[in-house]
Each structure stands twice: as structure tokens, then as C-alpha cells.
Amino acid sequence: MIRWWISALQLAELFVSSMVHLLYGFYIFSTAVAGDLSQALNEWFIKPNANIEVKREDPSGTNVDALPPIVLVHGIFGFGKGRLGGLSYFAGAEKKDERVLVPDLGSLTSIYDRARELFYYLKGGQVDYGEEHSKACGHSQFGRIYEQGHYPEWDEDHPIHFVGHSAGAQVVRVLQQMLADKAFKGYESTSENWVLSITSLSGAFNGTTRTYLDGMQPEDGRMMKPICLLQLCRLGVIIYDWLDIPWLKAYYNFGFDHFSTSWKKMGLWGLVDCLLGNAGPFATGDWILPDLTIQGSIRQNCHLQTFPNTFYFSYATKRTRKILGVTVPSGILGIHPLLFIRVLQMSQWRHPPDVSPPYKGYRDEDWQDNDGALNMISMTHPRLPIEHPSHFVVNDSECLPLQPGIWYYKIVEADHILFIVNRERAGFQYDLIYDSIFERCRKHVVRKTLLTLPNQAPE
């Protein structure tokens, strides 16, 4: 009888979670559509004067074209400029500086695939996922074509600032390692020094226990449970991509076009094959959730370095506190409804006793502080399998001048989505966070002398 009650509670939780996520997705989509309709009506009734040319000038007198671009990289289920109409994933933060790029990467594709896409978005050309990787994962080697790169001059003399939210931060780290490893065919001169700074906003460096709550198996972090939220997500994504409705895909895309899952290419039996888990990204594991498990992050971090000439800064967010030694949510009103249940569940997380821990020295209590999507221990700096150099920051002024090769991190009271999509919800905190990020990039990150030798190989 107890087992039946537990199963009933689990099914009820699954139903509530799926409905909350579905309603939030519908809210975002309808907000974007309403914004586009409003803009179209304004343009229809209020004709802009084509004879008036507005020229924006930088009051400081700085040549804007000489500034390194700041590239904002979205996280899971995110979108870049051009998707969801005029809606901004970063809630308009891109307007705070004259030279900001907001790439649109696959919202559910693997961190590896997204890093490849980001490179070609900047340099131009056709996305090359690599022959070996493509064969292993069962998708086309080549993807989207960028006729003109958004920063084709990108090199060691013209480096870039990156700001990544959530999984976007790990995407940038993987890209920097690819540059160091000269992993892009036809670009033999790439190096880690193409990246001037990396700023992480709620970055997923060491995985998250939420992946197990959503349905990933804690045994290996690769497979999904038979009945879970991620299985519902998988079915919805497969059908969405198979229907391949042009205007809908142009509005929002999960990023799996290189898997050729459209009805035009795979037919009805191909759809059945994908739904049964025999084909597609979910069958091969080439999607983002396995990368966000603790095990998946450790596998990735084994190959990622913190480089001595790059500046690193991260903001770790949390919405929990301790009461009599017990970790609990730090309030109700301050946590988005989409995340409240997960904040509570993650704060009470216990690794299954019959399953081997994901790493030596694992403790449940280390992973209980969280922001509803990621654990705080995962967001400060890369820790697993080895801890990278870091420095906890209380006041920004105390860490000036910044030193490269060190992860400076701050802890902020916020949930995982406070600083994206809805600017009004974050209030004054929104401006404090983004103003400090852009000011740091423009004023405090200065590369003086490269410390590595020209022919020095990565350790």
C-alpha cells in the first residue's frame, strides 16, 4: 500500500511539474507573439519617417568598432537574436553596450554541438561538427551556413568577451578548449587567447542534481527513467521537429536540424523509430541533459582548462537558507513558480544509497543550496574532477586589479531565471548585475603581456 501511495505522489508531482512548465512555455511564446503584433500595428499606423537618419555616437569618444565584442550566450531552452520575435533572452541587456552579439544556438543540443555552432556564428562559414563526432552521434557532419560571420576578424589580436548564462557558460569553456586544441579544420592558428574574458551568470560548471529529479538516471547520468518529465519533453521535441512547420521553426528551434528528423526526410516510420528511442539525438545521447548531470560534467571537465591569459568571473545564485541546520527555500514570493518545487526538492536531495556516488568524497549537504535549476556548488567555479584556482568576492573593489587565470565569484540571492527574459521581476538587481558585467569587460579586463610561449602545448 505504501508503494502505491509513493507512486501516486510521484505521478501527481509529474503532472504538476509538466503543467507548470507547459504553461510557462505558452506564456513566453504568447508574450513574444503579442509583442510582435503590437510592433507590427505601431509600424502600420505610425509610419516612420524614412528621411530622418539617427546617428548614435559614443559620448566618450571611443571608436566603437575597436572595442572587443561582448557575446551573450544563452542557456538551455534559450534563444538568440531573431528567435521569438522581438523577445530578448537577456531581457534587453544587449542594449547596455554598443557592441554586443546574441547568437542563437541549439536550445537543447549538446554543449559540444553548441560550441561548434558558436565558432562558425562568429567566424562565418558552414558549421562543421567534426567527422568522428558526427558519425558516433548519427547526424550530419555539416549544419547551418553563415554567409557572413558576425566577427570574422576574430583572432588573438581581436579577442572576445563572453557572458554565458546557465549551460551557456560551459559552452564557452568548451569553445575555448577547442580553440586551444586547434579543433577547427582550416583554422590552424586558433588559440585560447582568442578569449579575453568569460563571465558566468548561474553557470553550469559541475552539473546539477536537478537532472536526476527531472528524469536522468543517477547511475550513469546518460539514460532517462521510463516515466519522467524529460520523457514528456523528449516526445514533444520529436513531434515538433518531425512536423517541421516552417514559420514555427523560424520562430523557435530546438536545434536538431542536423539530425534530419523532419517528416520530409524520415517519413512516418522514422518518427516511430525516434519515439521508440532507436534513433535521433535522445537515442545517441547527443543532447544537453546528459552534459548537465554531475557525471557528464566531470567527463567534460577532464578536458577543460582554466587558461593563464583569460579573465574569469562568475555569479552563483541561490534561493535557499539553513534553519536549524536544515536547508530550505528562502521564501515563497522571491522564487518563480516554475522553480519553487525544484528549489524545495533540490534542497532535500539525497543520492540513492544503492547507487555509487558520482565522485569520491561526494556529500549530499554540499549540493543542497540551489537556485531551482543548479546547485550553488556547481556555479562558483570548476571544481570537478579537480578544483580550479578561485577567489570569493564580497565587494568588487577588493579584487581589483583583476588577475587572469583565477575564477572570481560572487554569491547572489536570486533564482535561476531572475536575470533573464523578464527585466521588471529582477528590479534594481538587474541593472546592478549587468552594469557590473559590462563595466568589468570595458574597464577592468586588460591583457598586458601574454604569459604562454608561442609553441607551448597545453598540459
Disulfide bonds with the S-S distance in Angstrom:
none
